[in-house]
Amino acid sequence: MEFVVDKNKVHAIMKQKNIKTQSELAEKLGVSKNQLSVILSDKNNPLKRNYQKLCEVLEVRPMDIIVPKDHIKKRIEKQQMISECELTYVDVSTISANRSYHSIELFAGAGGLALGLEKAGFDVKGLVEIDKYAAQTLRENRPDWNVIEDDIVSVSEKGIRNYLRSDCKIDFISGGYPCQAFSYAGHKLGLDDVRGTMFFYFAKIINDLKPKIFLAENVKGLTTHDNGKTLQTMINIYENMGYNVTWHVLKATDYGVAQKRERVVIIGISKDIDVPYRLPKEYEYKPVLKDALKNVPLSIGAKYPENKCKVLDLVPAGGYWRDLPKDIAKAYMGKSYYSGGGRTGMARRISWNEPSLTLTCSPAQKQTERCHPEETRPFTVREYARIQSFPDEWQFSGSMAQQYKQIGNAVPVEFATAIGLSIIDVLNKAEL
């Protein structure tokens, strides 16, 4: 199913719009005449390869599955409307735990979420993590933590209780599981209908332990995954398990983190508890990169190849590929130069006076560049950790690449602390 632009149709529409020449059309598009010729060429496929493949597999025309972006935005706003209208906030600076609340963390990673929840007042009784380097990081920093280095599938099937003290009652469960789509064969899905997904094992452990509250955190994209069906299925299953559920997209920059990272948080409160959840109120000061990297310790760090250094040397702090001379930008970006979107992560140098863009698992990816404000290099491991609000004493195990991966995948510590305190607020009130 190959597609090309029909030049006859384009010329007919140009005539209707009183666009007399291709030069005039190119000017309106903001491209050169040669670039326009490429767009109109019968050798050029106007659809991206993956999108074309999607149409082939579904056996549909492109317009059968395209809608204006505003339609999706309105759909999401409609889904959020009820909870957004009823949002209330709590100043977490005034909250402290009335007692030590016991918690379990699944998919624990290098401990960003666990460390933040510990700061909030939770006493972690078990952390499940299959990655050996992340598990070692947890053990080295908290030798007294019960680190369960195993596959969550195995832990779930053996029974989470077998890894805990028999007298241990769990108040709270947290974790961030991979986002997966489900089959929608039936009208009502139960927990068994999503067996085999990571969500199933997360939810099964919640069902087994029946905590008062749980927190599931994930990428913002979960809210639109499969047109919102994936998230709605999760919520329905949680509610069938006996929880009142709300979800919110929060920004790390609002909670003491110098990074433009957004996460969706799903909060489930047992229907036996008549206490509504309140979001943590935004902090008054929003830190920027210079706050995060002040007096940062020296550490190992990745380096750019010489050809990339020559390009990034030309980019000012806060700039990106559009600040490069056109010929250099074209050579550096290759085919990406002609693709759609802002591509603001390419050849990107962060400014001292802004939060960092979201950190990735690798500090030197071409599409998601995060160059130091003054030196032409990626952020070091300790700089990465600071941007994720890890304390300097928190050490990471494994190779440099493994350390970057652990930090990039983590929940920012201060962000986790704010959410943890908002959950402590519910637990405190539930016991009054």
N, C-alpha and C positions, 0 to 999 in steps of 0.2 A: 504494500500500500504506500506508494511514493506520492509525495505532494510537491507541487511547485506553485509559484505565484503566476496567475493568469494576467499577462501583460495587457491583453485587450481589455479586460475588466478594469484594470488599474487606469488605463488611458481614458476609458469611458467615464470613470469617476472623477479623474482629473479635470475632464472637460466640464462636468457638472459643477465642480468646485472652482472653476475658472483658474485652474493651475495650468499655465500654458506650456511649460517646458519641464524636462526632467531636472534641469539645473535648479529651477524654482522649487520643485518638490524636494530635492536634496537639501536645499537651504532651510525649508520648513522642518525637515526631519533632523537637522543639525548634523548631517553627515556629508561627506564629499560626494561628488558625482560618481566617482569610481566605486565608492561603497554602495551607492544606490544601485549601480549596475550589477553588483554582486547580489544584492537582495532580489533583484528582478530576474536574475539569470535562471534559465531552465535547468542549470546544473546545480543550483542551490536549493536545498530542502529547507523551507522556512520553519519546520518543526524540529525541536531538539530530538535527538535520537531516542532517548528513553520515553519521551512522550509519544513518538511515532510507534514505538514498540508496544506501548500501552494500548493504543488504538487498535493495533493489529491483533493483540491477544483478546481484547474485548469484542473485536469485530464491529467497531463503531466508527463513525466519522468524527473528526476532531470537535466539531461544534456540538456533538451529542453529549459531551462531558465537560464543556467549558461554560462557565457562568461568570458574570462580572464579579470582580473581587469584593465589591461592596455587598453583594448578596450573601457571601460567606460571613462577612463582618457583621451584617445585620442578624444573621442566624445565630451567631455566637452571642451577640448582645442580648438577643431574645432569651437564650438559654440562661444567661447570667442575670437577667432582669430582676427576678424575685430576690435572689440573695444580695445583689448589689444594692437594691433599694433598702434592704434591712441591715446593711453592714454597720457594725458598731466596733469601736476600738478601745484598747486598754493601754495605759501608760505602763509598759513593762518595767520601767525603772523603779516602780513602787512595789514590785512583786517579789516575794521570796517564798520558798517552799515551807509549808507548815510542818512537814516531816520529810523523810527520805523516801521518795517514790521509786519503786523498782521498775526497771525498763529492760526490754530486749530490743536489739537492733539486728535487722536482716539486711543483707547486701551492704555490709558495714564499710567496705573500702578502707581507706587510710585513716578514717576516724574523724573527719570534719564534722559530720552530724553528731556523732557520739560525744565528741569533745565539747561541742556547743551545748548539747543537752546536759552534760555533766555540769557545766558552768551554771546552767539554769537551775539545777537541783535534783537531777535524776541520778540514781545509783544503778548503773548498768549491770545486769546479772548474766548477760550472754550476748555475744556478737557473732553472727554467722557471716563468714567471708571465705570464699573458695580460692581467691588469688593468694598464692603463697607469699608474695612480696608484701602485699597489703596486710596480710595476717601477721607477718613478722613485724611490720611497722607498729601495729597495735600492741603486740606483746612487748616490744622493746620500750615503748613509751609508757605502757600501763601493765607492768608485770602481774598485777593482781586481777586484771580483767579476765573473764572467762571467754577466751577467743576460741570459737568453734570453727576450725579450718576444714570445711566440708561443703559439698554441694547442697544447696537448699532443698533439692529434690530428695536427697538421702536423709537429711535432717527431718524433713516433713514426714517422710514415710516411716522412719524409725520412731518418730514422736519427739517433739521438742522437749517434752518433760524429762526425757532420758538424759538430757544434757544439763539439767538444772537440779538444784537441791530440792528434795521432796517437799520441804516446808516453804518453798519460795512462791509467793503470790505476786503476779505481774500486774502492775497498774497501767502500763503503757507499752506499746510496740511501735517502732518506727522503721523506715527503710525506703529505699528507692529502687523499684523493680523495673526491668526493661519494658518498654511499651510494645504491646503486641495486639494485632487485630484478632477478632474472634469470628466464629461462624454464627450466622443469625438464622439458623434453620427454624427455630421455634420462636413463638411470640414472647415467652417468658424464659429467661435463662437463669439457671441455678448454678451453684458453685461447681458441680460436677460437669456442667456443660463447657467449662473453660479449662478442664483438666489438661495438663501438658504445657500450659503457659506459665511464665514466672509469676504472673499475677495470681494464678491458682494456688501456688505454694505459699505465697505471702498471705493470701486470704485464709488458707487452711490453717496456718499457724495462729492467726488471729482467732479463728473459730475454735481452735483447740484450747487456747489460753484464756479467751474471753476477757481481755483487758478492759478497763473503763474507757480508755481512749486509744486511738491509734493515729499515726501520721504517715501518710504515703506522699513522698515528694517525687517529682518527675520533671522532665523537660516541658517547656511551655507548649511545644507541639502536640502534646497529648490532648490538649483541648480541642484541636481540630482533626486529630487522627481519625481517619475513616468518617469524615464529616461529623465528628463528635460522638459517633456510636460507641467507640471503644470506652471513652470516659463514662458515658451514660450506663453502659453495661456494668462497669465496675461499681458505680454508685448503686445501681439496682441490687447487685449481689450483696454489697455491704449492708444495705438497708434490710434485705431479707435475712441477714445474719443478726439483726437486732441493733443496728446503729443509725443514728441520725447523722447525715453526711453533708458537709459543705466543702466547696473547693474554691480556691482563689489563686490568681497569678500575682506573685509578689516580686519586688525588685530588691536585689541585695544592696543596692546603693541607698535604700531607705533605712537600712539597719546596720550602719557602721562599716560597710564594706566598700572599698574603692574599686568597684568592678560593676560593669553594666550587665550583670547576670540576672536573668529572670527564671523563676521556677514556679511550677504549679504545686500547691500543697493541698492535699485532700485530708480533711480532718473528720474522723468518725468518733462520735460520742455515744456511749451506750444509752439506749432508750430508757434505761432505769434511772438515768441521771437527768434531772430537770434543770440543767444549767446551760445556757446558750454559749457558743464559742464567740469570743471577741478577738479580732485581729490585733496584732501588736501595732501600736501607734507609730507612725514614722518618726525617726529620730530627727531632731532639729538640724543637726549638722550632717552634711553629706560629704564624706571624705573623698579626696582626689589622690592621684598617684603619688604626689610629693609627700602626702601624709603617710601613706602606706610604706614607702621606701626610705623613710628617714632613718639614717644610721643602720641600714640593713647589713647583716653580717656577710662577709665574703663567702663565696661557695662556688662549686662547679657550675658550668653552664654551657649550653650549646653555642656553636659559632656558625656564622654564615660563610658560604664559599666566597671567594674573592669577587666573582662576577656579580653576585647579589649585593655585596657591600658597596660596589661602585654605583649601583642603582640607588640603593637606600641612602647613600651619602647625599643624594640630591633632594631627598624628601625632608621638609621641615617638620618640627614637632607639631603633632596634630594633623599632619597632612597624609596623603595617600597617593595612589597612582596618577590622579588628575593633576598633581603638582609636578609631574615629570614632563620633560620635553616630549612632544608627541612621538617622535621616532623611537625614543628610548622606551616609552610606555608600550608602544606596539611590539617592539622586540621582546620586552620582558614578559608581557602578558600573553603573547601569542594569540590563539583563537579567542581567548577570553576578552580581548579588547573589543571584539565585535558582538559579544553576547549581551543579553539584557540585564537589567538590574544595576544597582549602584556599585557593586563589587568593592565596597568601602574597606574590606579587609585586605585588599591587595596592595602591597608596598606601603603598608600602614605603619606610621610611627606615632606612638602615643605621646600626648603632651603631659607635662607635669601637672597641669591645672585641670585635668579631667580624670574621671575614673577610667580604668583600663577597660577595653572591650573584653567580652567573656573569654576567659582562658580556655584553651583546648588541651588535648592530651600531648600534643607536640608543639614546641614553642616556635617552630620555623616552617609552618605550612604556608605555601604560596597564597592560597585563597584566604587564609585567616592570619595574616602577619600581625605580630605584636612586637614592634621594634622599640628598643629603649629610647627615651626622649633625647638623650645627648650622644650616647655612644651607639655606633652602628653594630648592634648585636641583639640577640634575643634576651629576654629576661633570664636571669640565673635561677637555679633551683630555689634558693632562699627568697629571691624576689617574687617568684611564683607563689611561694608559700605565704609571704606577707600579703600579696594581693588577695589571696584566699583567706586572709586573717588568721592563719595558723600562728601560734606563738613560736618564737625563735628556738625554744628548747625542744620542740616537736621534731623528731628526726625521722627520715624516710629510708626504708630499706631497698636494696637492689641497685641495679645499674642506674646511671643518670637518666636513661630513657624511661626506666620503670618508675623513677621518682617523679619525673614530669607527668607521667600517666596517672599516677596516684593523686597527685595534687590537682591536675586538671579535671579529674572525675569527681573530686570532693565537693561536698556542700560547704560553702564558706562558714567558718566557725561562728562568727558574730551573728550571721544571719540565722544559724541554727539556734543560737542562744535566745534571740528575740522570739522565735517561734516557740521554743521550749518554755519560756516564761509565760507566754500566752496560754499554753496548755496547763502549766502549773496553776494558773489562775482558776481554771475550770476545776481541777482536782481539789484545790483548796476549798472552793465553794461547795463542792459536792459532799465534803465531809463535815460541813458546819451543822 
